[in-house]
Amino acid sequence: MSWIIKNGKLVNTFEFKSQTELATFLVKIAKYADEIHHHPDYEVFQCSKVTFSLFTHDKNGITELDYKLSDFISSQFSLDV
């Protein structure tokens, strides 16, 4: 489960056992994103899956901030699973 570059964005999909686990995970990610002033695009589907698409909007591309956020997201997922 690794991040790929697709259409100029870092992209990864994560699957959870329930929508409650997914919601709890998203709150952790949102709090961290607020701390670093970077906000990911994400899509929730099938009630327990989420796809993140990371890129820096004002730079119109992938920056170190996106890699920092992707590392955090991956580390939190590995703690939850």
C-alpha positions as CSV (number, residue, x, y, z in Angstrom):
1,M,0.0,0.0,0.0
2,S,2.1,2.8,-1.2
3,W,1.5,6.3,-2.5
4,I,1.6,6.8,-6.3
5,I,1.7,9.9,-8.4
6,K,-1.4,10.2,-10.5
7,N,-2.5,13.3,-12.5
8,G,0.1,15.4,-10.7
9,K,-1.0,14.4,-7.2
10,L,0.2,11.9,-4.5
11,V,-2.6,9.4,-4.3
12,N,-3.4,6.5,-1.9
13,T,-6.5,4.5,-0.8
14,F,-7.1,3.1,2.6
15,E,-9.7,0.6,3.7
16,F,-11.2,0.3,7.2
17,K,-13.3,-2.3,9.0
18,S,-16.1,0.2,9.6
19,Q,-17.2,3.7,8.8
20,T,-16.7,4.6,12.5
21,E,-13.0,3.6,12.2
22,L,-12.7,5.6,9.0
23,A,-14.3,8.7,10.6
24,T,-12.0,8.5,13.6
25,F,-9.0,8.3,11.3
26,L,-10.1,11.3,9.3
27,V,-10.4,13.4,12.5
28,K,-6.8,12.6,13.3
29,I,-5.7,13.5,9.8
30,A,-7.7,16.7,9.9
31,K,-6.2,17.8,13.2
32,Y,-2.7,17.3,11.9
33,A,-3.5,19.0,8.6
34,D,-4.7,22.0,10.4
35,E,-1.5,22.1,12.5
36,I,0.7,22.1,9.4
37,H,-1.7,24.4,7.5
38,H,-2.1,21.9,4.7
39,H,-5.4,20.4,3.7
40,P,-5.8,17.2,1.7
41,D,-8.5,16.4,-0.9
42,Y,-10.1,13.1,-0.1
43,E,-13.0,11.0,-1.2
44,V,-14.9,8.6,1.0
45,F,-16.6,5.7,-0.8
46,Q,-18.2,2.3,0.1
47,C,-18.6,3.8,3.6
48,S,-15.2,2.4,4.8
49,K,-12.7,3.4,2.1
50,V,-11.0,6.8,1.6
51,T,-8.7,8.0,-1.2
52,F,-6.4,10.9,-0.5
53,S,-5.1,13.1,-3.3
54,L,-2.3,15.4,-2.1
55,F,-0.9,18.4,-3.8
56,T,-0.2,22.0,-2.8
57,H,-2.9,24.1,-4.3
58,D,-1.0,27.4,-4.4
59,K,2.0,25.7,-6.0
60,N,-0.2,23.6,-8.4
61,G,2.0,20.6,-7.7
62,I,3.5,18.2,-5.2
63,T,5.7,19.7,-2.5
64,E,7.6,18.6,0.6
65,L,4.5,19.4,2.6
66,D,2.6,16.8,0.6
67,Y,5.2,14.2,1.4
68,K,5.1,15.2,5.1
69,L,1.4,14.7,5.2
70,S,1.5,11.4,3.3
71,D,4.0,10.1,5.8
72,F,1.8,11.1,8.6
73,I,-1.3,9.6,7.1
74,S,0.5,6.3,6.4
75,S,1.9,6.2,9.9
76,Q,-1.5,6.7,11.5
77,F,-3.0,4.0,9.3
78,S,-0.4,1.5,10.4
79,L,-1.3,2.3,14.0
80,D,-5.0,1.8,13.5
81,V,-4.9,-1.4,11.5
